[in-house]
């Protein structure tokens, strides 16, 4: 999953980026609201982490523009503004959650997992399609009696597929979800990851649709 971090404090942004990357998220960071609106318009991200006190265009205005355009991308406000009226305003403008700085990174990660569960209509901490289960908090994949701890990239790829079971994701779509702006992508990286997942979990777990991409089957 690829996240857009909108935060004008470089030290805070770097700390959040490191924590997110360690948890297998791809992260792009921008430091002002104007750049954030351009990035959001490109529709490269699945979640926005949005500060409110931003240069050029403040966070509330960013959120207003995003929702007025009909964009339903999940957004978590991360702000030092801890007043009740601030939290109510942010949520009423269309934020999915509101986290007051300073916060524990584990709490941010838990709130992200909750958003992922809502996106796929599940209350369980697992993503699954009936055969394959993926624990969002431990990064353990399970098929029958096989349980495997996945690497960050393997987890990110399998999560992307399980969020849309039955849908074919192309190489470009998978790369978009796994890599941020400043990360280099080797030409065979997706093939390498899929080969590793099939070796660990079984050849039938991920289906190849020739000329189109890859998918995991829908729940039976």
ChimeraX commands (.cxc) that place a marker at each C-alpha (Angstrom):
marker #1 position 0.00,0.00,0.00 radius 0.5
marker #1 position 1.28,3.42,-0.95 radius 0.5
marker #1 position 0.81,6.38,1.39 radius 0.5
marker #1 position 1.07,10.11,0.79 radius 0.5
marker #1 position 2.51,11.83,3.86 radius 0.5
marker #1 position 1.73,15.56,3.96 radius 0.5
marker #1 position 3.85,17.08,6.74 radius 0.5
marker #1 position 5.90,20.29,6.80 radius 0.5
marker #1 position 8.19,19.30,9.69 radius 0.5
marker #1 position 11.07,17.36,8.13 radius 0.5
marker #1 position 12.11,15.63,11.36 radius 0.5
marker #1 position 8.58,14.37,12.01 radius 0.5
marker #1 position 8.17,13.36,8.37 radius 0.5
marker #1 position 11.39,11.36,8.39 radius 0.5
marker #1 position 10.44,9.54,11.60 radius 0.5
marker #1 position 6.99,8.63,10.26 radius 0.5
marker #1 position 8.43,7.59,6.88 radius 0.5
marker #1 position 10.93,5.22,8.50 radius 0.5
marker #1 position 8.23,3.62,10.67 radius 0.5
marker #1 position 5.90,3.17,7.72 radius 0.5
marker #1 position 8.58,1.69,5.49 radius 0.5
marker #1 position 9.56,-0.71,8.29 radius 0.5
marker #1 position 5.90,-1.81,8.33 radius 0.5
marker #1 position 5.98,-2.53,4.57 radius 0.5
marker #1 position 4.25,0.63,3.32 radius 0.5
marker #1 position 5.55,2.67,0.38 radius 0.5
marker #1 position 5.71,6.34,1.37 radius 0.5
marker #1 position 5.89,9.62,-0.56 radius 0.5
marker #1 position 6.43,12.81,1.41 radius 0.5
marker #1 position 5.41,16.36,0.50 radius 0.5
marker #1 position 5.79,19.41,2.72 radius 0.5
marker #1 position 2.98,21.75,1.64 radius 0.5
marker #1 position -0.67,21.65,0.71 radius 0.5
marker #1 position -0.23,22.85,-2.86 radius 0.5
marker #1 position 2.13,19.99,-3.72 radius 0.5
marker #1 position -0.17,17.59,-1.89 radius 0.5
marker #1 position -3.13,18.52,-4.11 radius 0.5
marker #1 position -1.07,17.87,-7.24 radius 0.5
marker #1 position 0.07,14.50,-5.89 radius 0.5
marker #1 position -3.47,13.49,-4.92 radius 0.5
marker #1 position -4.74,14.41,-8.39 radius 0.5
marker #1 position -2.35,11.82,-9.86 radius 0.5
marker #1 position -4.18,9.09,-7.90 radius 0.5
marker #1 position -1.03,7.15,-7.05 radius 0.5
marker #1 position -1.80,6.63,-3.35 radius 0.5
marker #1 position -4.23,4.58,-1.28 radius 0.5
marker #1 position -4.12,6.62,1.97 radius 0.5
marker #1 position -3.27,10.22,2.92 radius 0.5
marker #1 position -1.66,11.20,6.23 radius 0.5
marker #1 position -2.43,14.90,6.47 radius 0.5
marker #1 position -1.08,17.59,8.78 radius 0.5
marker #1 position -3.25,20.69,9.17 radius 0.5
marker #1 position -0.77,23.54,9.66 radius 0.5
marker #1 position 0.75,23.44,6.18 radius 0.5
marker #1 position 2.41,26.13,4.04 radius 0.5
marker #1 position 0.69,27.46,0.89 radius 0.5
marker #1 position -2.57,25.55,1.39 radius 0.5
marker #1 position -3.61,24.40,4.87 radius 0.5
marker #1 position -4.69,20.84,5.56 radius 0.5
marker #1 position -8.39,21.62,6.02 radius 0.5
marker #1 position -8.50,23.27,2.61 radius 0.5
marker #1 position -6.67,20.31,1.06 radius 0.5
marker #1 position -9.28,17.97,2.49 radius 0.5
marker #1 position -12.13,20.19,1.29 radius 0.5
marker #1 position -10.75,20.18,-2.26 radius 0.5
marker #1 position -10.24,16.41,-2.23 radius 0.5
marker #1 position -13.77,15.63,-1.07 radius 0.5
marker #1 position -15.36,18.29,-3.31 radius 0.5
marker #1 position -13.73,16.54,-6.27 radius 0.5
marker #1 position -15.45,13.30,-5.27 radius 0.5
marker #1 position -12.21,11.64,-4.23 radius 0.5
marker #1 position -12.90,9.06,-1.50 radius 0.5
marker #1 position -9.27,8.22,-0.70 radius 0.5
marker #1 position -8.96,7.49,3.04 radius 0.5
marker #1 position -7.39,10.34,5.00 radius 0.5
marker #1 position -5.99,10.39,8.53 radius 0.5
marker #1 position -5.32,13.82,9.99 radius 0.5
marker #1 position -2.11,13.97,12.06 radius 0.5
marker #1 position -2.02,17.28,13.90 radius 0.5
marker #1 position -0.91,18.99,17.10 radius 0.5
marker #1 position -4.29,20.74,17.18 radius 0.5
marker #1 position -5.94,18.83,20.00 radius 0.5
marker #1 position -9.05,20.93,20.63 radius 0.5
marker #1 position -12.43,19.24,20.38 radius 0.5
marker #1 position -13.56,21.76,17.75 radius 0.5
marker #1 position -10.48,21.00,15.63 radius 0.5
marker #1 position -11.13,17.27,15.74 radius 0.5
marker #1 position -14.80,17.71,14.92 radius 0.5
marker #1 position -14.01,20.04,12.02 radius 0.5
marker #1 position -11.45,17.65,10.56 radius 0.5
marker #1 position -13.79,14.68,10.72 radius 0.5
marker #1 position -16.73,16.67,9.36 radius 0.5
marker #1 position -14.60,17.83,6.42 radius 0.5
marker #1 position -14.17,14.19,5.42 radius 0.5
marker #1 position -11.24,12.76,7.37 radius 0.5
marker #1 position -11.55,9.09,8.24 radius 0.5
marker #1 position -9.59,9.47,11.47 radius 0.5
marker #1 position -7.82,12.10,13.57 radius 0.5
marker #1 position -4.59,11.46,15.46 radius 0.5
marker #1 position -3.13,14.09,17.81 radius 0.5
marker #1 position 0.63,14.68,17.89 radius 0.5
marker #1 position 2.70,13.41,19.56 radius 0.5
marker #1 position 1.44,9.90,18.97 radius 0.5
marker #1 position 2.89,6.40,19.20 radius 0.5
marker #1 position 3.81,4.93,15.82 radius 0.5
marker #1 position 2.16,1.66,16.83 radius 0.5
marker #1 position -1.13,3.50,17.17 radius 0.5
marker #1 position -0.77,5.05,13.72 radius 0.5
marker #1 position -0.07,1.61,12.26 radius 0.5
marker #1 position -3.11,0.16,14.02 radius 0.5
marker #1 position -5.32,2.92,12.61 radius 0.5
marker #1 position -3.96,2.24,9.14 radius 0.5
marker #1 position -4.80,-1.44,9.53 radius 0.5
marker #1 position -8.33,-0.47,10.57 radius 0.5
marker #1 position -8.71,1.59,7.39 radius 0.5
marker #1 position -7.50,-1.35,5.31 radius 0.5
marker #1 position -10.09,-3.60,6.96 radius 0.5
marker #1 position -12.86,-1.10,6.22 radius 0.5
marker #1 position -11.75,-0.82,2.60 radius 0.5
marker #1 position -12.21,-4.54,2.06 radius 0.5
marker #1 position -15.34,-4.80,4.22 radius 0.5
marker #1 position -13.79,-7.02,6.89 radius 0.5
marker #1 position -13.79,-6.69,10.67 radius 0.5
marker #1 position -11.14,-9.35,11.13 radius 0.5
marker #1 position -7.42,-8.47,11.35 radius 0.5
marker #1 position -6.97,-10.94,8.47 radius 0.5
marker #1 position -7.29,-10.45,4.75 radius 0.5
marker #1 position -8.43,-13.71,3.20 radius 0.5
marker #1 position -10.01,-15.28,0.16 radius 0.5
marker #1 position -11.03,-18.60,1.67 radius 0.5
marker #1 position -7.76,-20.38,0.94 radius 0.5
marker #1 position -5.16,-17.79,1.81 radius 0.5
marker #1 position -5.03,-15.70,5.00 radius 0.5
marker #1 position -2.80,-12.68,5.60 radius 0.5
marker #1 position -2.43,-11.20,9.08 radius 0.5
marker #1 position -2.06,-7.43,8.74 radius 0.5
marker #1 position -0.34,-6.96,12.10 radius 0.5
marker #1 position 2.16,-9.85,12.05 radius 0.5
marker #1 position 2.75,-10.14,8.26 radius 0.5
marker #1 position 2.21,-13.91,8.51 radius 0.5
marker #1 position 0.54,-15.65,5.56 radius 0.5
marker #1 position -1.26,-18.94,6.05 radius 0.5
marker #1 position -2.42,-21.62,3.63 radius 0.5
marker #1 position -3.84,-24.79,5.23 radius 0.5
marker #1 position -1.20,-25.81,7.78 radius 0.5
marker #1 position 1.54,-23.64,6.29 radius 0.5
marker #1 position 2.32,-20.37,8.10 radius 0.5
marker #1 position 5.07,-18.12,6.74 radius 0.5
marker #1 position 6.48,-14.78,7.89 radius 0.5
marker #1 position 6.76,-12.67,4.73 radius 0.5
marker #1 position 9.36,-10.09,3.82 radius 0.5
marker #1 position 8.17,-6.47,3.62 radius 0.5
marker #1 position 7.88,-6.52,-0.16 radius 0.5
marker #1 position 6.20,-9.93,-0.25 radius 0.5
marker #1 position 3.65,-8.75,2.30 radius 0.5
marker #1 position 2.98,-5.52,0.39 radius 0.5
marker #1 position 2.43,-7.39,-2.88 radius 0.5
marker #1 position 0.15,-10.02,-1.37 radius 0.5
marker #1 position -1.81,-7.35,0.49 radius 0.5
marker #1 position -2.36,-5.42,-2.76 radius 0.5
marker #1 position -3.77,-8.54,-4.42 radius 0.5
marker #1 position -5.92,-9.59,-1.45 radius 0.5
marker #1 position -7.49,-6.15,-1.20 radius 0.5
marker #1 position -9.02,-6.86,-4.62 radius 0.5
marker #1 position -9.49,-10.63,-4.96 radius 0.5
marker #1 position -10.49,-11.62,-8.47 radius 0.5
marker #1 position -9.13,-8.39,-9.96 radius 0.5
marker #1 position -6.10,-8.55,-12.23 radius 0.5
marker #1 position -3.34,-6.10,-11.29 radius 0.5
marker #1 position -0.76,-5.28,-13.93 radius 0.5
marker #1 position 2.97,-5.01,-13.33 radius 0.5
marker #1 position 2.69,-1.20,-13.33 radius 0.5
marker #1 position -0.17,-1.25,-10.81 radius 0.5
marker #1 position 1.76,-3.51,-8.46 radius 0.5
marker #1 position 4.91,-1.42,-8.76 radius 0.5
marker #1 position 2.85,1.68,-8.01 radius 0.5
marker #1 position 1.65,0.13,-4.74 radius 0.5
marker #1 position 5.05,-1.18,-3.66 radius 0.5
marker #1 position 7.47,1.62,-4.48 radius 0.5
marker #1 position 7.67,5.31,-3.63 radius 0.5
marker #1 position 8.90,8.14,-5.83 radius 0.5
marker #1 position 12.55,7.86,-4.84 radius 0.5
marker #1 position 12.87,4.09,-4.90 radius 0.5
marker #1 position 14.49,2.30,-7.82 radius 0.5
marker #1 position 12.56,-0.57,-9.40 radius 0.5
marker #1 position 14.40,-3.45,-11.03 radius 0.5
marker #1 position 12.78,-4.75,-14.20 radius 0.5
marker #1 position 12.08,-8.22,-12.76 radius 0.5
marker #1 position 11.28,-7.26,-9.16 radius 0.5
marker #1 position 7.58,-8.21,-9.32 radius 0.5
marker #1 position 8.39,-11.58,-10.95 radius 0.5
marker #1 position 10.98,-12.26,-8.25 radius 0.5
marker #1 position 8.51,-11.51,-5.45 radius 0.5
marker #1 position 5.74,-13.63,-6.96 radius 0.5
marker #1 position 8.17,-16.51,-7.49 radius 0.5
marker #1 position 9.13,-16.29,-3.81 radius 0.5
marker #1 position 5.51,-16.21,-2.63 radius 0.5
marker #1 position 4.57,-19.21,-4.78 radius 0.5
marker #1 position 7.56,-21.14,-3.49 radius 0.5
marker #1 position 6.55,-20.43,0.12 radius 0.5
marker #1 position 2.77,-20.78,-0.18 radius 0.5
marker #1 position 2.05,-22.85,-3.27 radius 0.5
marker #1 position 2.03,-22.29,-7.02 radius 0.5
marker #1 position -1.76,-21.81,-7.21 radius 0.5
marker #1 position -1.95,-19.00,-4.66 radius 0.5
marker #1 position -1.27,-16.27,-7.25 radius 0.5
marker #1 position -2.67,-16.70,-10.75 radius 0.5
marker #1 position -1.01,-15.25,-13.83 radius 0.5
marker #1 position -3.29,-13.81,-16.51 radius 0.5
marker #1 position -1.10,-13.84,-19.59 radius 0.5
marker #1 position -0.42,-10.37,-20.96 radius 0.5
marker #1 position -2.46,-8.68,-18.23 radius 0.5
marker #1 position -0.98,-9.33,-14.79 radius 0.5
marker #1 position -1.67,-11.31,-11.62 radius 0.5
marker #1 position -4.56,-12.01,-9.27 radius 0.5
marker #1 position -5.63,-14.05,-6.27 radius 0.5
marker #1 position -8.93,-15.92,-6.72 radius 0.5
marker #1 position -12.17,-14.61,-5.24 radius 0.5
marker #1 position -13.54,-16.33,-2.13 radius 0.5
marker #1 position -15.43,-19.47,-3.14 radius 0.5
marker link #1:1,2 radius 0.2
marker link #1:2,3 radius 0.2
marker link #1:3,4 radius 0.2
marker link #1:4,5 radius 0.2
marker link #1:5,6 radius 0.2
marker link #1:6,7 radius 0.2
marker link #1:7,8 radius 0.2
marker link #1:8,9 radius 0.2
marker link #1:9,10 radius 0.2
marker link #1:10,11 radius 0.2
marker link #1:11,12 radius 0.2
marker link #1:12,13 radius 0.2
marker link #1:13,14 radius 0.2
marker link #1:14,15 radius 0.2
marker link #1:15,16 radius 0.2
marker link #1:16,17 radius 0.2
marker link #1:17,18 radius 0.2
marker link #1:18,19 radius 0.2
marker link #1:19,20 radius 0.2
marker link #1:20,21 radius 0.2
marker link #1:21,22 radius 0.2
marker link #1:22,23 radius 0.2
marker link #1:23,24 radius 0.2
marker link #1:24,25 radius 0.2
marker link #1:25,26 radius 0.2
marker link #1:26,27 radius 0.2
marker link #1:27,28 radius 0.2
marker link #1:28,29 radius 0.2
marker link #1:29,30 radius 0.2
marker link #1:30,31 radius 0.2
marker link #1:31,32 radius 0.2
marker link #1:32,33 radius 0.2
marker link #1:33,34 radius 0.2
marker link #1:34,35 radius 0.2
marker link #1:35,36 radius 0.2
marker link #1:36,37 radius 0.2
marker link #1:37,38 radius 0.2
marker link #1:38,39 radius 0.2
marker link #1:39,40 radius 0.2
marker link #1:40,41 radius 0.2
marker link #1:41,42 radius 0.2
marker link #1:42,43 radius 0.2
marker link #1:43,44 radius 0.2
marker link #1:44,45 radius 0.2
marker link #1:45,46 radius 0.2
marker link #1:46,47 radius 0.2
marker link #1:47,48 radius 0.2
marker link #1:48,49 radius 0.2
marker link #1:49,50 radius 0.2
marker link #1:50,51 radius 0.2
marker link #1:51,52 radius 0.2
marker link #1:52,53 radius 0.2
marker link #1:53,54 radius 0.2
marker link #1:54,55 radius 0.2
marker link #1:55,56 radius 0.2
marker link #1:56,57 radius 0.2
marker link #1:57,58 radius 0.2
marker link #1:58,59 radius 0.2
marker link #1:59,60 radius 0.2
marker link #1:60,61 radius 0.2
marker link #1:61,62 radius 0.2
marker link #1:62,63 radius 0.2
marker link #1:63,64 radius 0.2
marker link #1:64,65 radius 0.2
marker link #1:65,66 radius 0.2
marker link #1:66,67 radius 0.2
marker link #1:67,68 radius 0.2
marker link #1:68,69 radius 0.2
marker link #1:69,70 radius 0.2
marker link #1:70,71 radius 0.2
marker link #1:71,72 radius 0.2
marker link #1:72,73 radius 0.2
marker link #1:73,74 radius 0.2
marker link #1:74,75 radius 0.2
marker link #1:75,76 radius 0.2
marker link #1:76,77 radius 0.2
marker link #1:77,78 radius 0.2
marker link #1:78,79 radius 0.2
marker link #1:79,80 radius 0.2
marker link #1:80,81 radius 0.2
marker link #1:81,82 radius 0.2
marker link #1:82,83 radius 0.2
marker link #1:83,84 radius 0.2
marker link #1:84,85 radius 0.2
marker link #1:85,86 radius 0.2
marker link #1:86,87 radius 0.2
marker link #1:87,88 radius 0.2
marker link #1:88,89 radius 0.2
marker link #1:89,90 radius 0.2
marker link #1:90,91 radius 0.2
marker link #1:91,92 radius 0.2
marker link #1:92,93 radius 0.2
marker link #1:93,94 radius 0.2
marker link #1:94,95 radius 0.2
marker link #1:95,96 radius 0.2
marker link #1:96,97 radius 0.2
marker link #1:97,98 radius 0.2
marker link #1:98,99 radius 0.2
marker link #1:99,100 radius 0.2
marker link #1:100,101 radius 0.2
marker link #1:101,102 radius 0.2
marker link #1:102,103 radius 0.2
marker link #1:103,104 radius 0.2
marker link #1:104,105 radius 0.2
marker link #1:105,106 radius 0.2
marker link #1:106,107 radius 0.2
marker link #1:107,108 radius 0.2
marker link #1:108,109 radius 0.2
marker link #1:109,110 radius 0.2
marker link #1:110,111 radius 0.2
marker link #1:111,112 radius 0.2
marker link #1:112,113 radius 0.2
marker link #1:113,114 radius 0.2
marker link #1:114,115 radius 0.2
marker link #1:115,116 radius 0.2
marker link #1:116,117 radius 0.2
marker link #1:117,118 radius 0.2
marker link #1:118,119 radius 0.2
marker link #1:119,120 radius 0.2
marker link #1:120,121 radius 0.2
marker link #1:121,122 radius 0.2
marker link #1:122,123 radius 0.2
marker link #1:123,124 radius 0.2
marker link #1:124,125 radius 0.2
marker link #1:125,126 radius 0.2
marker link #1:126,127 radius 0.2
marker link #1:127,128 radius 0.2
marker link #1:128,129 radius 0.2
marker link #1:129,130 radius 0.2
marker link #1:130,131 radius 0.2
marker link #1:131,132 radius 0.2
marker link #1:132,133 radius 0.2
marker link #1:133,134 radius 0.2
marker link #1:134,135 radius 0.2
marker link #1:135,136 radius 0.2
marker link #1:136,137 radius 0.2
marker link #1:137,138 radius 0.2
marker link #1:138,139 radius 0.2
marker link #1:139,140 radius 0.2
marker link #1:140,141 radius 0.2
marker link #1:141,142 radius 0.2
marker link #1:142,143 radius 0.2
marker link #1:143,144 radius 0.2
marker link #1:144,145 radius 0.2
marker link #1:145,146 radius 0.2
marker link #1:146,147 radius 0.2
marker link #1:147,148 radius 0.2
marker link #1:148,149 radius 0.2
marker link #1:149,150 radius 0.2
marker link #1:150,151 radius 0.2
marker link #1:151,152 radius 0.2
marker link #1:152,153 radius 0.2
marker link #1:153,154 radius 0.2
marker link #1:154,155 radius 0.2
marker link #1:155,156 radius 0.2
marker link #1:156,157 radius 0.2
marker link #1:157,158 radius 0.2
marker link #1:158,159 radius 0.2
marker link #1:159,160 radius 0.2
marker link #1:160,161 radius 0.2
marker link #1:161,162 radius 0.2
marker link #1:162,163 radius 0.2
marker link #1:163,164 radius 0.2
marker link #1:164,165 radius 0.2
marker link #1:165,166 radius 0.2
marker link #1:166,167 radius 0.2
marker link #1:167,168 radius 0.2
marker link #1:168,169 radius 0.2
marker link #1:169,170 radius 0.2
marker link #1:170,171 radius 0.2
marker link #1:171,172 radius 0.2
marker link #1:172,173 radius 0.2
marker link #1:173,174 radius 0.2
marker link #1:174,175 radius 0.2
marker link #1:175,176 radius 0.2
marker link #1:176,177 radius 0.2
marker link #1:177,178 radius 0.2
marker link #1:178,179 radius 0.2
marker link #1:179,180 radius 0.2
marker link #1:180,181 radius 0.2
marker link #1:181,182 radius 0.2
marker link #1:182,183 radius 0.2
marker link #1:183,184 radius 0.2
marker link #1:184,185 radius 0.2
marker link #1:185,186 radius 0.2
marker link #1:186,187 radius 0.2
marker link #1:187,188 radius 0.2
marker link #1:188,189 radius 0.2
marker link #1:189,190 radius 0.2
marker link #1:190,191 radius 0.2
marker link #1:191,192 radius 0.2
marker link #1:192,193 radius 0.2
marker link #1:193,194 radius 0.2
marker link #1:194,195 radius 0.2
marker link #1:195,196 radius 0.2
marker link #1:196,197 radius 0.2
marker link #1:197,198 radius 0.2
marker link #1:198,199 radius 0.2
marker link #1:199,200 radius 0.2
marker link #1:200,201 radius 0.2
marker link #1:201,202 radius 0.2
marker link #1:202,203 radius 0.2
marker link #1:203,204 radius 0.2
marker link #1:204,205 radius 0.2
marker link #1:205,206 radius 0.2
marker link #1:206,207 radius 0.2
marker link #1:207,208 radius 0.2
marker link #1:208,209 radius 0.2
marker link #1:209,210 radius 0.2
marker link #1:210,211 radius 0.2
marker link #1:211,212 radius 0.2
marker link #1:212,213 radius 0.2
marker link #1:213,214 radius 0.2
marker link #1:214,215 radius 0.2
marker link #1:215,216 radius 0.2
marker link #1:216,217 radius 0.2
marker link #1:217,218 radius 0.2
marker link #1:218,219 radius 0.2
marker link #1:219,220 radius 0.2
view
